[in-house]
Amino acid sequence: MENRGRMPRGDMLPLGRHLRLPDVMLLLSAMTLGSSGAVDTGTSPWIRLFAEEGTTALLPCTLTARQLEAGRSGKYARVSAGWSKEEGQGKRVLSVGSGGLLLRGRWIQPRASIQRSLFPSGDFSLRLNPIQYEDAGHYTGEVQYGEVRQKCCVLLHVIRVVANPSSLLAPGASVTLICTSTDPLSPAEVCWYQGQVQRSCSRRLQPGWRELILHGVTEAHSGEWRCEHRYIDGSHAEARYTLQVQGFAAPTSDPLTIYASVGSYVELPCILKHDPSGDVRVHWTHTTPQGSSRTIVTSDETRQRQEASSSRIVLSAHQRRNYSLSISSLWESDAGLYQCGLTFHRWQLTRNIRLVLVKVTSETPGLAREGTLVRLNCVLSEVFGNEQYSWTHLTPINNGEETKAGHTERWTQRKQHTGPLLELSPVSQEDAGTWICTIFAGNTSVAEAAYELQVTGAQYAGPVFALGGKISFAVALLILILLVLIALTILALRNRRRRLSHFAALEKELDRSLTPSKPEEPSW
């Protein structure tokens, strides 16, 4: 593992996830790897090396500058390397012949490798990735560089942390972490860390000194736990284990507050961190601000709710861990506290979500008369005192480009106000348009609601002449009186014509009665 700011003492190397080659070279430069002759058949001292299971281990084997110079000046330029593990009769790890052919032992391939490009610099180290617990043991490397021969001996120890149980933990369960090593020498002390925080340290003579027992685990126990073996000579070895406790994905605040506007869509998150094993029973409840509670969805209704596309409230079915609740076309009665309950393996997880609805109301709904007082109020279903309000006015402006409807409108921000109550006094045609109330919580925009304000003057007044509210009423009354007078005049004219037609008929009858008849002429 990584050398945390201090050099190891004795024949021990620091343990690390990735053993750095410069550190190995620096350590080996202090060792005597052979005699001063041209041909070196000596054996290097055993190097004690620690590696964490599942990481990379670098078994060092390098030549000194004197050996490299002697090898290059020799008569033969043969270069070869071989590594074997002493286990019974010995097991070949890998070998590289003078022709460059690489052979690996079947039991360890392809985890064993050697970098032939580093041979000219005298580096014949063996790399094992990933390390397994069974890889611990004595390794011997034999190198020939020209007429120089070198033998490297490495004692590899593997350290690891195992958990019982090793599966995904449910909240409230207990787990035991055990730190083991293949090193027969017992460390003087075993310490446990959660992240960078030390949790416990036990000495060798204490009972259960290699173990760490955690009772009633919660989501706070999730993450990396590190075991450290400390030896008398000051060296140490480390291993890590990632503990997984089932819980809800971020955000993890309880209750979680979500703001939304009336009539909009919202999704209440209920997502697990890890895929659950087995069936999960789902139970959603809703409690209104007035205190009345009702059950929204249970696991028995899940399939019916999901298949009913016309329903406003459905369960999400995007993935195995997602049990979120989706609500479309929010009503004012949807505000309140929601609880998501998940039951699996006789364990239960609950999450509370507070839904706060926002809307804009007006004291005089409908058309507003120009010159009057208009009050717009941004109303929240629940107020917690840390909310901030911002009003923005959007007005449609013709940009001069025609469409099928004859014109195109673009929205532009014209005014901005703060506070839950907006007063427009007196209201004018310039105030017509869309007013947006934006809610901020902790300097973050969380929701917004819109209100469409219509002003009569803005709709009927001409571009030059605009009437006030009282004048408009007087003009309307005058027009009504004129219409009544015109109607009465037309009715009177029609009656007069009828009377005149009757008088003409009577005169004709009188003329006939007063005219004498002609005498009859005799027939002779």
Residue pairs with C-beta under 8 A, 6 or more apart in sequence:
1 14
1 15
1 16
1 17
1 19
1 50
1 51
1 52
1 55
1 237
1 238
2 14
2 16
2 17
2 18
3 14
3 16
3 23
4 14
4 236
6 234
7 27
8 14
8 27
8 233
8 234
8 235
9 233
9 234
9 235
10 48
10 233
10 235
11 45
11 46
11 47
11 48
12 48
12 50
12 231
12 233
12 235
13 19
13 24
13 27
13 47
13 48
13 49
13 50
14 23
14 50
14 235
14 236
14 237
15 50
15 51
15 52
15 159
15 236
15 237
15 238
15 239
16 52
16 55
16 238
17 52
17 55
17 56
18 55
18 56
19 49
19 51
19 56
19 57
19 58
21 58
21 123
21 125
24 58
24 60
24 62
24 125
25 60
25 62
25 123
27 60
28 60
28 62
29 64
31 44
31 45
33 40
33 42
33 44
33 62
33 63
33 64
33 67
33 150
34 40
34 42
34 44
34 64
34 67
34 148
34 150
35 42
36 66
37 70
38 70
38 73
38 74
38 147
38 148
39 70
39 147
39 148
39 149
40 67
40 70
40 148
40 149
40 150
41 149
41 151
42 150
42 151
43 151
43 153
44 150
44 151
44 152
44 153
45 153
46 138
46 153
46 154
46 155
47 60
47 152
47 153
47 154
47 155
48 155
48 157
49 57
49 59
49 60
49 154
49 155
49 156
49 157
50 157
50 158
50 159
50 181
50 183
50 237
51 57
51 128
51 131
51 156
51 157
51 158
51 159
52 131
52 158
52 159
52 160
52 238
52 239
52 240
53 130
53 131
53 132
53 133
53 158
53 159
53 160
53 239
54 130
54 131
54 160
55 129
55 130
55 131
56 127
56 128
56 129
56 130
56 131
57 127
57 128
57 129
57 131
57 135
57 156
58 125
58 126
58 127
58 128
59 83
59 125
59 126
59 127
59 128
59 139
59 141
59 152
59 154
59 156
60 125
60 152
60 154
61 81
61 83
61 123
61 124
61 125
61 126
61 141
61 143
61 150
61 152
61 154
62 122
62 123
62 124
62 125
63 71
63 122
63 124
63 143
63 145
63 148
63 150
64 122
65 122
67 122
67 145
67 148
67 150
68 121
68 122
68 145
68 148
70 146
70 147
70 148
71 145
71 146
71 147
71 148
72 146
73 146
74 146
74 147
74 148
75 146
75 147
76 146
76 147
77 146
78 98
78 144
78 146
79 98
79 119
79 144
79 145
79 146
80 95
80 96
80 97
80 98
80 143
80 144
81 95
81 96
81 114
81 119
81 124
81 141
81 142
81 143
81 144
82 92
82 94
82 95
82 96
82 141
82 142
83 92
83 93
83 94
83 95
83 112
83 114
83 126
83 139
83 140
83 141
83 142
84 90
84 91
84 92
84 93
84 139
84 140
84 142
85 91
85 93
85 137
85 138
85 139
85 140
86 137
86 138
86 139
86 140
87 137
87 138
91 105
91 107
92 103
92 105
93 104
93 105
93 108
93 112
93 126
93 139
94 102
94 103
94 104
94 105
94 108
94 109
94 112
94 113
94 114
94 126
95 102
95 103
96 102
96 103
96 114
96 116
97 103
100 116
102 114
102 116
104 110
104 112
105 112
108 128
108 135
111 128
111 129
111 130
111 132
112 126
112 127
112 128
113 126
113 127
113 129
114 124
114 125
114 126
114 127
115 123
115 125
115 127
118 124
118 125
119 145
122 145
124 141
124 143
124 150
124 152
126 139
126 141
126 154
128 135
131 158
132 158
133 158
133 160
133 182
135 156
135 158
136 156
136 157
136 158
136 182
137 155
137 156
138 153
138 154
138 155
138 156
139 153
139 154
139 155
139 156
140 151
140 152
140 153
140 154
141 151
141 152
141 153
141 154
142 149
142 150
142 151
142 152
143 149
143 150
143 151
143 152
144 150
157 181
157 182
157 183
157 237
158 181
158 182
159 179
159 180
159 181
159 182
159 183
159 227
159 229
159 237
159 238
159 239
160 179
160 180
160 181
160 239
161 177
161 178
161 179
161 180
161 225
161 227
161 239
161 240
161 241
162 177
162 178
162 180
162 241
163 175
163 176
163 177
163 178
163 241
163 243
164 175
164 176
164 178
165 173
165 175
167 277
168 244
168 245
168 246
168 274
168 277
169 175
169 217
169 243
169 244
169 245
169 246
170 245
170 246
170 344
170 345
170 347
171 217
171 218
171 219
171 245
171 246
171 247
171 347
171 349
172 216
172 217
172 218
172 347
173 216
173 217
173 347
174 213
174 214
174 215
174 216
174 217
175 213
175 214
175 217
175 243
176 211
176 212
176 213
176 214
177 192
177 211
177 212
177 213
177 214
177 225
177 227
177 241
177 243
178 210
178 211
179 190
179 192
179 210
179 211
179 212
179 227
179 229
179 239
180 210
181 187
181 229
181 237
183 229
183 237
185 231
186 204
187 204
187 229
187 230
187 231
187 237
188 203
188 204
188 230
188 231
188 232
189 201
189 202
189 203
189 204
189 229
189 230
190 201
190 202
190 204
190 209
190 210
190 227
190 228
190 229
190 230
191 198
191 200
191 201
191 202
191 227
191 228
191 230
192 198
192 199
192 200
192 201
192 212
192 225
192 226
192 227
192 228
193 199
193 225
193 226
193 228
194 221
194 223
194 224
194 225
194 226
195 223
195 224
199 212
200 212
202 208
202 209
202 210
203 209
212 225
212 227
214 221
214 243
217 243
217 245
218 245
218 247
219 245
219 247
219 248
219 252
219 273
221 243
221 245
222 243
222 244
222 245
222 247
222 273
223 242
223 243
224 240
224 241
224 242
224 243
225 240
225 241
225 242
225 243
226 238
226 239
226 240
226 241
227 238
227 239
227 240
227 241
228 236
228 237
228 238
229 236
229 237
229 238
230 236
244 273
244 274
246 272
246 273
246 274
246 276
246 347
246 349
247 272
247 273
247 349
248 270
248 271
248 272
248 273
248 349
248 351
249 269
249 271
249 272
249 273
249 321
251 269
254 351
254 352
255 337
255 352
255 353
255 354
256 269
256 351
256 352
256 353
256 354
257 353
257 354
257 356
257 384
257 441
258 266
258 268
258 353
258 354
258 355
258 356
258 446
259 356
259 357
259 358
259 380
259 439
259 441
259 446
259 447
260 266
260 330
260 355
260 356
260 357
260 358
260 447
261 330
261 357
261 358
261 359
261 447
261 448
261 449
261 450
262 330
262 331
262 332
262 357
262 358
262 359
262 449
263 329
263 330
264 329
264 330
265 326
265 327
265 328
265 329
265 330
266 326
266 327
266 330
266 355
267 316
267 324
267 325
267 326
267 327
268 324
268 325
268 326
268 327
268 338
268 340
268 353
268 355
269 324
269 353
270 284
270 322
270 323
270 324
270 325
270 340
270 342
270 351
270 353
271 321
271 322
271 323
271 324
272 321
272 323
272 342
272 349
273 321
274 321
275 320
275 321
276 320
276 321
276 342
276 344
277 344
277 345
278 344
278 345
279 344
280 299
280 323
280 342
280 343
280 344
281 298
281 299
281 342
281 343
281 344
282 297
282 298
282 299
282 302
282 315
282 323
282 340
282 341
282 342
283 295
283 297
283 298
283 299
283 340
283 341
283 342
283 343
284 295
284 296
284 297
284 298
284 315
284 325
284 338
284 339
284 340
284 341
285 293
285 294
285 295
285 296
285 338
285 339
285 341
286 293
286 294
286 296
286 334
286 336
286 337
286 338
287 293
287 336
287 337
287 338
287 339
288 333
288 335
288 336
289 335
289 336
289 381
289 382
296 313
296 325
296 338
297 305
297 313
297 315
297 325
302 315
305 311
305 313
305 314
305 315
306 314
306 315
306 317
308 314
312 327
312 328
312 329
313 325
313 326
313 327
314 325
314 326
315 323
315 324
315 325
315 326
316 322
316 323
316 324
316 325
316 326
323 340
323 342
325 338
325 340
327 334
330 357
332 357
332 359
332 381
334 355
334 357
335 355
335 356
335 357
335 381
335 382
336 354
336 355
336 381
337 352
337 353
337 354
337 355
338 352
338 353
338 354
338 355
339 350
339 351
339 352
339 353
340 350
340 351
340 353
341 348
341 349
341 350
342 348
342 349
342 350
343 349
354 382
355 381
356 380
356 381
356 382
356 447
357 380
357 381
358 378
358 379
358 380
358 381
358 437
358 439
358 447
358 448
358 449
359 378
359 379
359 449
360 376
360 377
360 378
360 379
360 435
360 437
360 449
360 450
360 451
361 376
361 377
361 379
362 368
362 374
362 375
362 376
362 377
362 451
362 453
363 374
363 375
363 377
364 372
364 374
366 454
367 454
367 455
367 456
367 459
368 374
368 427
368 453
368 454
368 455
368 456
369 427
369 455
369 456
369 457
369 469
369 472
370 426
370 427
370 428
370 429
370 455
370 456
370 457
370 458
370 461
370 466
370 468
370 469
371 426
371 427
371 428
371 457
371 468
371 469
372 426
372 427
372 469
373 423
373 424
373 425
373 426
373 427
374 423
374 424
374 425
374 427
374 431
374 453
375 421
375 422
375 423
375 424
376 391
376 421
376 422
376 424
376 435
376 437
376 451
376 453
377 420
377 421
377 422
378 389
378 391
378 420
378 421
378 422
378 437
378 439
378 449
379 420
380 387
380 439
386 441
386 442
387 439
387 440
387 441
388 418
388 439
388 440
388 441
388 443
389 418
389 419
389 420
389 437
389 438
389 439
389 440
390 416
390 417
390 418
390 437
390 438
390 440
391 415
391 416
391 417
391 418
391 419
391 422
391 435
391 436
391 437
391 438
392 413
392 415
392 416
392 435
392 436
392 438
393 413
393 414
393 415
393 416
393 431
393 433
393 434
393 435
393 436
394 411
394 412
394 413
394 414
394 433
394 434
394 435
394 436
395 411
395 412
395 414
395 430
395 432
395 433
395 434
396 409
396 410
396 411
396 433
397 409
397 410
397 411
397 412
398 407
398 408
398 409
399 408
399 409
399 410
401 407
401 408
402 408
411 434
414 433
420 437
422 435
422 437
424 431
424 453
427 453
427 455
428 455
428 457
428 458
429 455
429 457
429 458
429 461
429 466
430 458
431 453
431 455
431 458
432 453
432 454
432 455
432 458
432 459
433 452
433 453
434 450
434 451
434 452
434 453
435 450
435 451
435 453
436 448
436 449
436 450
436 451
437 448
437 449
437 450
437 451
438 445
438 447
438 448
439 445
439 446
439 447
439 448
440 446
456 472
457 466
457 467
461 467
467 475
